[in-house]
Amino acid sequence: MEVFRAVMLTGSMSGAARMLNVSQPAVSRVIAHTEQSLGLVLFIGAGGRIDPTEAAKTLIGEVVSEENGLSGAGRVLSV
């Protein structure tokens, strides 16, 4: 989900690629695989830009919640 999160944060495949220090085609492949695995369309592209779908907006909320939960678990375990 790191690639998905980076695309959501940057608003583009190329921005996510720069953020993650990988190629843009690699980001596109991961997003395509994620969409196929989940059976969801996450982004709609038009004219060189992409817009997140409602499914992507919902998923990013779940990803952030899960990350926050894992961070909380780490704090509890380190006590």
N, C-alpha and C positions, 0 to 999 in steps of 0.2 A: 504494500500500500504506500510505500515511500514515494514511488514514482507518481502515483495518482495524487498524493498530497502535494507534491511539488508542482504538478500541472495546475492544481486548484490554486495554489499560492501565487504562482507566477502568471497564470492566465494564458499560458502558451506551452506548446511542446518544446519549442526551442529555448524558452526561458527555463523550463524544467531541466532540459539537457545541460544548460550552462550551470544551473544550480547544483546538479548532481555530478558534473564533470563526466558526462557520457554523451554519445552522439544523439542527435534528434531522431534518426531512424530507430535507435534502440528504445527511446521513450515511446515512440509511436507503436512499436511492436508490443511493448509491455502493456500499454493502454488497450490495444486491440485484443490481446490475450485476456486481460482482466474483464473487458466487456463480454468476450465470448464465454469465459468461465462463469460470470455472474448472470449471463443472459440479459444484460442491460445495455442500453446506449448511454454512455456517460457524457459524451461531448458531441456537439454539432458544429461542424466546421463550415465557414463561409468566407471566401475572400481572404484567405490567409490567417484568419483568426478563428478561435474556437470559443464556444459558449457552453458552460456546463448545463446539463439537463436537470430536471427536478430530481431524478434518481441520483445524480452526482452530488447535488446539494444535500440530499438526505444522507448519502453515504459518507460525505466528509464529516458530518455531524457525529456519525457513529464512530468513525476513525478517531476523531479528536477525543470523544468520550472514552474510547478504549485506551488511547494513549494516556489520558489523565488518570484512568483507573489503574493502569500499570505503574504509573509514577507514584500513585498513592500506595500501591502494594509494596513498592520498593522502599518507601519511607517506613512503612509498618515493619517490614522484615529487617530493616537496619537498626531498629530500636533495641 
